[in-house]
Amino acid sequence: MTGVEGSTDGGTVSGMDTATARAWLHLVAEDVHARRDHLTELDRAIGDGDHGVNLDRGFTAAEDKLAQASPQTPGAVLGLTGRTLISTVGGASGPLFGTLFREAGKRFGEETTTSGEAVATGLRAGLDGVQRLGKAENGDKTMVDAWAPALDALEAALAGGASLPESAKRAAEAAEQGLRDTVPMQARKGRASYLGPRSVGHEDPGAASSVLVLSALARVLTGAGPA
């Protein structure tokens, strides 16, 4: 896989460089586009019905901006992505996902290659930004329910000596479980909270799109390619 230092067998990759960050965001854009209608259907059940369309527009715009600007560090890639999402995506998803990428990019700083621990620290800063903005906690039936267990798994795996690709894979698996866990929840934040008990029985669309983002990261780092 171009841009990932070391092999892509899941055992020796130690960090993220600029090409890897670009490949990650490109795969996210592809996945969101492919799953746009599904995400919109999820949002139609408990939200405004525009989540997939909005995110597709935002990540497509980010792809265009990245191609034009050719940022030279992973932090710059994520920062430009975040700013583009904030400026182009309506509803709550633009500010929330945009904040996540922008804050992660800030934490990455000017390094041309970030370590696995720096990736985890950056994404944690992104989640912290999301929670400051949205005031959501784990269990509120939001994107936090995918990101919080994912980052816990990522950090635990890295601390236990796992490689970054293996740790990212565990994070994606934890995010998928977090998404499943949103089904029996009653929403306490966002548009879905207005439905009260009627929000029970549905996957949260923000958690579903977060799974796409985290799965794409794992697949880029392991060299797995498209799903």
N, C-alpha and C positions, 0 to 999 in steps of 0.2 A: 504494500500500500504506500503510495508516494506520500512523503511528508511525515511519516511516523518513524522515529528513530528506533533502530533495532528491528527485530523480526516481528511478524504479525501473527505469531502462533499463540499469543496470549501470555507469553512467559517472560519476554525481555523488554518490552516497551516500557520506558520509564517516565515519559512526559509527553507534552503536546507542543508541537511547533506550529508555525503559521499555516503551512499547507494542510496539516491535520485539522486545525480549527476551521479552515475554509471547507474542507471535505465534509466535516461534521454539519456545518450550516447548509451546505448544498444538499446533503442527504435529508436533513430536516425539512427543507423546502419541498423536496420530492415527495416525502412521506405525507406531509400535511396536504399537499395537492391531491395525492392519491386517496387520502382519507377525508377529504373536505366534506363530502356529502354525509359520511358517517358522523363526523363531528357536529355537523349542522343538525342532523336528526337527534343526536343526544341533547343538543342545546334547545331544540324545539320542544322537547318533552318538559324541560324544567327551566328554560331561560328565554332569551329573545329569538332564538333560532338563527343566529348569524355567526356562531363561533367559528365554524369551518371556513366560511367565506371570508371572514375578517382575517383569520390567521393566514390563509392562503394568499390573500392580497399583501399582507405584511411581509411574509417571508419571500415572496416573489420580488417585492420592492427591495428587500435587503440584499437578495442575490444581485440585482441590478446595481445597487450602490457599491457592493463589494467588488464587482467586476470593474466598475469605473474608477474606484479609489485605490484598489490593490494595496490594502493595509499590510504592513510589514511585520506585525507581531500578533500573537494570539489575542492579546488584550485589545488591540486595535480592531481586530475582526469582530470580537464580541461586543465591543463598545459601539461600533458603527451599526451592527445588527440591532442592538438595543435601542439606539436613538431612532433608527428607521421604523421599528415597530411602534414606538411611542408616537411618532409623527404621522403614521399612515393607517394604523388600525383603530377602528372605533370600539366603543364599549369598554369593558373592563380589561379585556384580554391584551390589548395593546400596551397600556401602561404597566400591567403586571408582568407580562413576559418581557417587555422592553426593559423594565427595571431589573429583572433577573439578569439578563445578558449585560446590561450596562454596568451594574454593580460588580458582576463577576469580572468583566473586562477591566474595570478600575483596579480590582485586587490583583489581577494578573500583572499589571504594571507594564513596563517596557521590555521585559524579558523576551527573547526570541524563542526560547523553549521553556515551558513551565514543567516543573516536576509533578509527579502524581499527587503529592501532598499539596502543592500549590493549586492544582486543579480542584481538589476537594475544598480547599480554603476559599477559592474564588467562587465556586458554586454555592458554598454555604453563605458567603456574603450576599450572593444574589438572592437566595431564599430569605435571608434576613430583611433585605430590601422589600421583597414581596410582602412579607408579613407586616412590616412597618406601614406599607401603603394600604394593604387590604384589611389589616387588623384581624387576620384569620389565624386560627390555630389548628393543629392536627385534630381531626374529628369534626370539623365544621363543614365538610363536604365541599372542598375546593381543591385547587391544584396543589395546595400544601399537603394534602393527604397522599399525593404521589411523591412529592419532592422530599418531605421530611424523612420517611423511611428509607428512601433511596440514598440520601446523603448519610444517614446513619450507617447504612450498609457499606457505602463507599469508604467512609472513614474507618469503620471497623476492619474491613478487609485490608486496607492499606496498612493499618497499625499492626495487623497480624502477619504482615510480610507478603501479601498477595501482590501480584503485578498490577499496574494500572488497568490493562485490558480486563483481567479477571475481576478486579474490583468494580470496574464499570459494568461488567456483565451482572454482577451481584446487585448493583444498584438498580439496573433496569428491571431485574426480577422482583426486587422489593417494590419498585414503583408499580409494577403490574399488580402485585398483591394489594398495594395501597389503593389502586383503582377499583379492584374488586370489592374492597372493604367499604367503598363509598356507597355501594348499592343499598344496603339497609339503613344508611344514615339519613337523618332529617337535616336538611340544609339549615345552617345558622348564619350564613353570610351570602351576600350577593342577591341577584335576582331570584334565584331558586328559593331563598329563605321566605319569600312572600307566599309560597305555596304551602308552607307548613308541612303537615303530614303527607300531603300529596307529592312531596319531593322524594319520599321513600320509594325504593324499588328501581331507581335509575342510576346509571353511572354518571359521575360528574364530568362534564365535557372538558373542563380545565385540567382535571386529573388525566383524562384520556389523551389530550394533546401533550401533556407533560411526559406521558409514557413514550410517545413518539420521539420526543426530544432526547430522552435518556436512552432509549433503545438505539437511536441513531448514533449516539456517542459510543455506545458499547460496540456496535457493528463496525464503526470506523476504526476504533482502536484495535479490534481483533482481526480486522481485515475481512469481515464476513460479507460486506457489501450490502446490496439491497435485500430487503426482507423477502 
